[in-house]
């Protein structure tokens, strides 16, 4: 039997202050958007910045690291898996949302805090 591996690794910037929640079960979770930038050459030979946004979800002990070290603008690398959920929108249409559930997190820098 062939096995399929669901693994993703991304490096980018945190796009907003992480949202931290504690569920009724006591489990903790953190969610935040992450921006991944790449530069693509257009027909004129100029490089254009292309930004992809991803929703990152973190569970368990990694939430403490998020609380302590992550803020908007932090440069991070995450390793995890893709998780797709379906839901029915307000118009009764089936929609899909894909997020990245992080298993590991590395912080490269903290943004400077200015007033």
C-alpha positions as CSV (number, residue, x, y, z in Angstrom):
1,X,0.0,0.0,0.0
2,X,1.3,3.4,-0.9
3,X,1.3,6.1,1.7
4,X,0.6,9.7,1.0
5,X,2.5,12.3,3.1
6,X,0.7,15.5,4.0
7,X,3.5,17.9,4.8
8,X,4.1,21.6,4.2
9,X,6.9,23.9,5.2
10,X,6.6,27.7,4.8
11,X,8.7,30.7,5.7
12,X,7.1,34.1,5.8
13,X,5.7,37.0,7.9
14,X,2.9,37.0,10.4
15,X,0.2,39.2,9.0
16,X,-1.8,40.1,12.2
17,X,-1.6,39.6,16.0
18,X,-2.3,35.9,16.7
19,X,-5.8,35.2,18.1
20,X,-5.5,32.9,21.1
21,X,-8.5,30.8,22.3
22,X,-9.1,28.4,25.1
23,X,-11.9,25.9,24.3
24,X,-14.3,24.5,26.8
25,X,-12.3,21.2,26.7
26,X,-9.3,23.2,28.0
27,X,-7.4,22.8,24.7
28,X,-5.7,26.0,23.5
29,X,-5.4,27.2,19.9
30,X,-3.8,30.1,18.1
31,X,-4.7,31.4,14.6
32,X,-3.1,34.0,12.5
33,X,-2.6,34.9,8.8
34,X,0.9,34.4,7.3
35,X,2.1,36.1,4.1
36,X,4.4,34.3,1.7
37,X,6.1,36.5,-0.9
38,X,7.6,35.5,-4.2
39,X,8.9,37.6,-7.1
40,X,7.7,36.7,-10.6
41,X,9.1,38.1,-13.8
42,X,6.4,39.7,-16.0
43,X,6.4,39.9,-19.8
44,X,8.5,43.1,-19.7
45,X,11.2,41.4,-17.6
46,X,10.3,43.3,-14.4
47,X,10.0,41.4,-11.1
48,X,6.5,41.7,-9.5
49,X,5.9,40.8,-5.9
50,X,3.2,38.2,-5.5
51,X,1.9,37.6,-2.0
52,X,0.0,34.5,-1.0
53,X,-1.9,34.5,2.3
54,X,-2.4,31.4,4.4
55,X,-4.3,30.7,7.7
56,X,-2.1,29.1,10.3
57,X,-3.6,27.1,13.2
58,X,-1.6,26.0,16.1
59,X,-2.7,23.6,18.9
60,X,-1.3,22.5,22.3
61,X,2.1,23.4,23.7
62,X,3.1,25.5,20.7
63,X,0.5,28.1,21.6
64,X,2.8,29.2,24.5
65,X,5.6,29.9,22.0
66,X,3.1,31.9,19.9
67,X,2.0,34.0,22.9
68,X,5.6,34.6,24.0
69,X,7.4,35.3,20.7
70,X,5.0,35.9,17.8
71,X,3.4,39.2,16.8
72,X,2.4,41.0,13.6
73,X,5.5,41.2,11.3
74,X,7.4,38.3,12.9
75,X,9.4,36.3,10.4
76,X,8.8,32.6,11.0
77,X,9.0,29.2,9.5
78,X,6.3,26.6,10.1
79,X,6.1,22.9,9.4
80,X,2.8,21.2,9.5
81,X,0.0,19.7,7.4
82,X,-2.8,21.0,5.1
83,X,-6.3,20.7,6.6
84,X,-9.4,21.5,4.5
85,X,-12.8,22.0,6.1
86,X,-16.2,22.5,4.3
87,X,-19.0,24.7,5.5
88,X,-22.3,26.1,4.1
89,X,-22.2,29.9,3.6
90,X,-25.1,32.3,4.2
91,X,-26.4,31.6,0.6
92,X,-26.6,27.9,1.2
93,X,-23.5,27.2,-1.0
94,X,-20.9,24.6,0.0
95,X,-17.5,26.3,0.6
96,X,-14.1,25.0,1.4
97,X,-11.4,26.6,3.6
98,X,-7.8,25.2,3.7
99,X,-5.6,26.0,6.6
100,X,-2.1,24.9,7.7
101,X,-2.0,23.1,11.1
102,X,1.5,23.7,12.4
103,X,3.4,21.0,14.1
104,X,6.6,23.0,14.6
105,X,7.4,26.7,14.6
106,X,10.7,28.6,14.3
107,X,10.9,32.3,14.9
108,X,13.6,34.2,12.9
109,X,13.0,37.7,14.3
110,X,10.7,39.8,16.3
111,X,9.6,43.0,14.8
112,X,10.7,46.2,16.6
113,X,8.0,47.8,18.7
114,X,7.6,51.5,18.1
115,X,5.0,53.9,19.4
